[in-house]
Amino acid sequence: MTGTVFAAVDVLRVADAVLRLRNPHAISPLSWKVVTPPGSAAPFDTALPGVFASTPARPSPAPKNTVMMLPALYAANALELPVIAARYPALLAMLKAHVEQGGIVAACSTGLIYPALAGMLDGLSLDTHWAFKAFFQRRFPASDFSSPDSMSFYPQLYSCVAPSQQTEFMIAILARLLDEQVAHGCTRLLQLQVERQQLGNQLMEQDWLSMTSDSPVYRAKQWLEANIEQPYDLAALAAVASSSERTLLRHFRAVLGMTPLEYLQDLRVQRAKVMLEISLNSLQTIANACGYTNASTFSKLFRRAIGMSPGEYRRNHTFRTKRAHWRITPH
C-alpha cells in the first residue's frame, strides 16, 4: 500500500523540518532511506533527494537506533499474505539480520506478516487488522492477537492495526526514539487540531460569530472568546450575560468548574502558545494581544500555567525561524 510509504516519509520530512527550525545550526539526528526489496520493481524514484532519502546524506546510526519500517501490504485475502512475503526472501533475511544486530522493526497493518514469519511475535500480545485476525491467530498460535490496543510497542517490535494509522504510528515512534517535543510538533502540523483552528480564526479576526443563547454562561464565554485582549471586568461581563455577578460566578463554576477570570486566563495562554509557535512577535506584543500591558506579569501567568517561560516554550515549540536562517534552494 504505497500510501503508507508516503505517510511515513511525510512524517519524517516534517520532523526534520521542525528540528531544523528549532536548531538551525545543528546536524539533524534524523535520517531515512526507502529500500526496495531485491527482485522487486522500484515503485519510486528512491534517488529523489529529500523525499525517499534524507539529504544531505547522514551517517547511518547504530542498529539499536534504526527502525525498519514495513508498510502495509495490499492483499485480496489473508492467504495471499504469506504468498506475497515468499516472493522476497531477501527481505526476510534482511529483517532477521537487522533484529540480530539489535535493530527495531515497525510493521503497519498487514506488513506484520514479515515479523510474524521471522518468529518475532511468539509470546507477544498485540492486535492486527480485523479482516486478517483469524488468519494470524491460526497461522501463529504462539501469539495473542486479542490486545485492546491498536498500536503495540515491544523492545524490538512496533505495530499498528490499520493503514490509516501510519501518520499517528510514525509520530508515536518519533516520540519514543527521537524527541517528544518534535513529535508533538508533527502532531500539531499533520493532524486535525480543532481548538487551534478556532484560535487561528480568532487571531486573524475574521467572521466573529454573534450567536445568541439563553444560557448566561454561553453568552459570557462567547464574549470572552471574542474579546481576549480586553481587560477583565466582571460587572461588564455579567451585563453581557444578562445576569448578576453572583449568579454568573455560580453558574460558571457549576458548568465549567472555574471562574470567568480563570477561563479567560486559559484562553489567553492558549492564544499566546499559538503566537509563540507561529510568529516572531516580541513577548510584549504577544502580551498585548492577550490582554496584558505588562509583559512580566503575563510571563508569570504563562509560567504558572505551562511550567516554563514564554521564551522556553518558543524554543521548544516554534515553527518559525529568523530570516538569518532562511535559505534559498535552487531548482
C-alpha positions in Angstrom: 0.0 0.0 0.0 2.0 2.9 -1.3 0.0 5.4 0.8 1.6 4.0 4.0 5.1 4.7 2.5 4.2 8.2 1.6 2.6 8.8 5.0 5.8 7.6 6.8 8.0 9.8 4.6 5.7 12.8 5.2 6.1 12.5 9.0 9.9 12.1 8.7 10.2 15.2 6.4 8.0 17.3 8.7 10.0 16.1 11.8 13.3 17.0 10.0 11.9 20.5 9.2 10.8 21.1 12.8 14.3 20.0 14.1 16.0 22.5 11.7 13.6 25.3 12.6 14.4 24.9 16.3 18.1 24.4 15.9 19.2 25.7 12.5 22.9 25.1 13.1 22.8 21.6 14.4 23.1 18.4 12.4 19.8 16.6 12.3 19.9 13.3 14.2 17.1 12.0 11.9 17.8 10.1 8.6 15.8 7.8 6.4 16.0 5.8 3.2 13.4 3.9 1.2 14.7 0.5 0.3 13.2 -1.6 -2.5 13.5 -5.4 -1.9 15.9 -7.2 -4.2 13.9 -8.8 -7.1 11.2 -6.1 -7.0 10.5 -3.4 -9.5 11.1 0.0 -7.8 7.8 1.8 -7.4 9.5 5.1 -6.5 12.5 7.1 -7.6 14.4 6.4 -4.4 17.2 8.7 -5.6 14.9 11.7 -5.3 16.7 13.9 -2.7 14.9 14.9 0.4 11.9 12.7 -0.3 12.7 9.0 -0.3 16.2 9.6 1.3 17.2 12.3 3.7 19.5 15.0 2.4 22.3 15.8 2.8 23.3 12.2 3.4 23.9 11.5 7.0 25.9 8.7 8.8 23.9 5.6 9.4 23.0 5.2 13.1 23.7 2.1 15.1 21.2 -0.7 14.6 19.7 -0.2 18.0 18.7 3.3 16.9 17.5 2.2 13.5 13.9 1.3 12.7 13.0 -0.9 9.7 9.5 0.3 8.7 7.4 -2.2 6.9 4.4 -0.7 5.0 1.0 -2.3 4.8 0.7 -4.9 2.0 -2.2 -5.0 -0.4 -3.8 -8.5 -0.3 -7.1 -9.7 -1.8 -7.4 -12.2 1.1 -5.4 -13.4 4.1 -4.0 -16.4 2.4 -2.3 -14.1 -0.1 -0.1 -12.5 2.6 2.4 -15.4 3.0 2.5 -15.8 -0.8 3.5 -12.1 -1.2 6.1 -12.5 1.6 7.6 -15.6 0.0 8.4 -13.6 -3.2 11.0 -11.6 -1.4 13.2 -14.0 0.7 16.0 -11.4 0.7 13.7 -9.0 2.6 13.0 -11.6 5.3 16.8 -12.3 5.6 17.4 -8.5 5.9 14.8 -8.2 8.7 16.3 -11.1 10.6 19.8 -9.7 10.3 18.6 -6.3 11.4 16.9 -7.8 14.6 20.0 -9.9 15.4 22.1 -6.7 15.4 19.6 -5.1 17.9 17.5 -3.1 15.4 13.8 -2.4 15.7 11.1 -3.5 13.3 7.9 -1.4 12.9 5.0 -3.0 10.9 2.0 -1.2 9.6 -1.2 -3.4 9.5 -0.7 -6.4 7.1 3.1 -5.7 7.0 3.0 -7.6 10.2 3.4 -10.8 8.2 7.1 -10.4 7.9 8.0 -10.2 11.6 5.4 -13.0 12.2 7.3 -15.2 9.7 10.5 -14.3 11.4 9.2 -15.6 14.7 9.2 -12.1 16.3 5.6 -12.4 17.5 5.9 -15.5 19.7 4.7 -14.9 23.2 3.5 -11.4 22.4 0.1 -9.9 22.9 -0.9 -7.4 20.1 -3.7 -6.8 17.6 -4.0 -6.9 13.9 -6.5 -5.8 11.3 -9.9 -7.4 11.9 -10.1 -8.8 8.3 -6.8 -10.8 8.9 -7.1 -11.5 12.7 -8.4 -15.1 12.3 -5.6 -16.0 9.8 -2.9 -14.6 12.0 -4.2 -16.5 15.1 -4.4 -19.8 13.2 -1.0 -19.4 11.5 0.8 -18.1 14.5 -0.7 -19.7 17.6 2.2 -18.8 19.9 0.9 -15.2 19.7 -2.1 -13.5 21.2 -4.0 -11.2 18.8 -6.7 -10.0 21.2 -4.9 -6.9 22.6 -7.3 -4.0 23.1 -4.5 -1.6 21.9 -4.4 -0.7 18.2 -0.7 0.1 18.5 1.8 -2.1 20.3 5.4 -1.3 21.4 7.8 -4.0 22.4 11.6 -3.6 22.7 12.3 -4.7 19.1 8.8 -4.7 17.5 6.3 -1.9 17.0 3.0 -2.5 15.2 -0.3 -0.7 14.3 -3.6 -2.2 13.1 -4.8 -0.1 10.3 -3.1 1.6 7.3 -4.8 4.9 8.2 -2.8 4.9 11.5 0.5 5.3 9.7 0.9 9.0 10.4 -0.1 8.6 14.1 2.1 5.5 14.3 5.2 7.3 12.9 4.7 10.2 15.3 4.5 7.8 18.3 7.7 6.1 17.1 9.4 9.6 16.9 8.2 10.4 20.5 9.8 7.1 21.7 13.1 7.2 19.8 13.8 10.8 18.9 12.2 13.7 20.8 8.7 14.1 22.3 8.6 17.8 21.5 9.3 17.2 17.9 6.7 14.5 17.8 4.2 17.0 19.3 5.1 19.5 16.6 4.4 16.9 14.0 1.0 16.2 15.6 0.1 19.9 15.5 1.1 20.2 11.9 -0.2 16.9 10.5 -3.3 16.0 12.5 -6.5 18.0 12.8 -6.4 20.4 15.8 -9.9 21.7 16.3 -9.1 24.1 19.1 -6.1 25.6 17.1 -8.3 26.0 14.0 -10.6 28.1 16.2 -7.7 30.0 17.7 -6.4 30.7 14.2 -9.7 32.3 13.2 -9.6 34.5 16.3 -6.1 35.6 15.6 -7.0 36.5 12.1 -10.0 38.4 13.4 -12.3 37.0 10.8 -16.1 36.5 10.9 -16.7 36.6 14.7 -19.9 34.8 15.4 -22.5 36.5 17.3 -24.8 33.6 18.2 -27.3 34.1 21.0 -28.3 31.6 23.6 -30.5 31.6 26.7 -27.5 30.5 28.8 -25.6 33.2 30.7 -22.5 31.0 30.7 -22.7 30.6 26.9 -23.1 34.3 26.4 -20.2 35.1 28.8 -18.0 32.5 27.1 -18.8 33.9 23.6 -17.9 37.4 24.8 -14.6 36.3 26.5 -13.5 34.4 23.4 -14.2 37.3 21.1 -12.5 39.8 23.5 -9.5 38.0 24.9 -7.4 41.2 24.7 -9.9 43.3 26.7 -9.4 43.9 30.5 -11.4 41.6 32.7 -14.5 43.3 34.1 -16.9 41.0 35.9 -19.6 43.6 36.1 -19.5 44.3 32.3 -19.4 40.5 31.7 -22.4 39.9 33.8 -24.3 42.6 31.9 -23.4 40.9 28.6 -24.7 37.6 30.0 -27.9 39.3 31.3 -27.1 38.0 34.8 -26.0 39.2 38.2 -22.3 38.9 39.0 -23.0 36.4 41.8 -25.3 34.3 39.6 -22.8 34.3 36.7 -20.0 33.2 39.0 -22.1 30.4 40.5 -23.3 29.1 37.0 -19.8 29.4 35.6 -18.3 27.2 38.4 -21.1 24.7 38.1 -20.8 24.3 34.3 -17.1 24.7 33.7 -15.5 24.2 37.1 -13.8 27.5 37.1 -14.4 31.3 37.3 -14.8 33.5 34.3 -11.4 35.0 35.1 -9.7 31.6 35.1 -11.4 30.7 31.8 -10.2 34.0 30.3 -6.6 33.4 31.5 -6.7 29.9 29.9 -7.8 31.4 26.6 -5.0 34.0 26.8 -2.4 31.3 27.5 -3.7 29.2 24.5 -3.5 32.3 22.3 0.0 33.0 23.5 1.1 29.4 22.8 -0.1 29.6 19.2 1.5 33.1 18.7 4.8 31.8 20.2 4.7 28.8 17.8 3.9 30.6 14.5 5.1 34.2 14.9 8.3 36.1 15.7 6.5 38.7 17.7 8.1 40.1 20.8 6.8 39.0 24.2 5.4 42.5 24.8 3.4 42.3 21.5 2.1 38.9 22.5 1.2 40.0 26.0 -0.7 43.0 24.5 -2.6 40.6 22.2 -3.5 38.6 25.2 -4.8 41.5 27.3 -1.7 42.4 29.3 0.1 45.7 29.2 2.9 44.3 31.4 4.9 41.5 29.7 6.4 40.5 33.0 3.0 39.9 34.6 1.9 37.9 31.6 5.2 35.9 31.7 4.5 34.9 35.3 0.9 33.8 34.4 2.2 31.8 31.4 4.9 30.1 33.5 2.4 29.2 36.2 0.0 27.7 33.6 2.6 25.9 31.4 5.5 25.2 33.7 8.0 27.1 31.6 8.6 30.7 30.5 7.3 32.0 27.1 10.9 32.1 25.8 11.5 28.4 26.8 8.1 27.5 25.2 9.1 29.2 21.9 12.5 27.5 21.8 10.8 24.1 22.2 7.8 24.5 20.0 8.4 27.2 17.4 7.5 26.6 13.7 9.3 29.8 12.6 12.9 30.9 12.4 14.6 34.2 12.0 15.3 35.4 8.4 19.1 35.0 9.1 18.4 31.2 9.0 16.4 31.2 5.8 18.0 29.8 2.7 17.1 29.5 -1.0 17.4 26.2 -2.6 17.9 26.4 -6.4 15.7 24.3 -8.6 
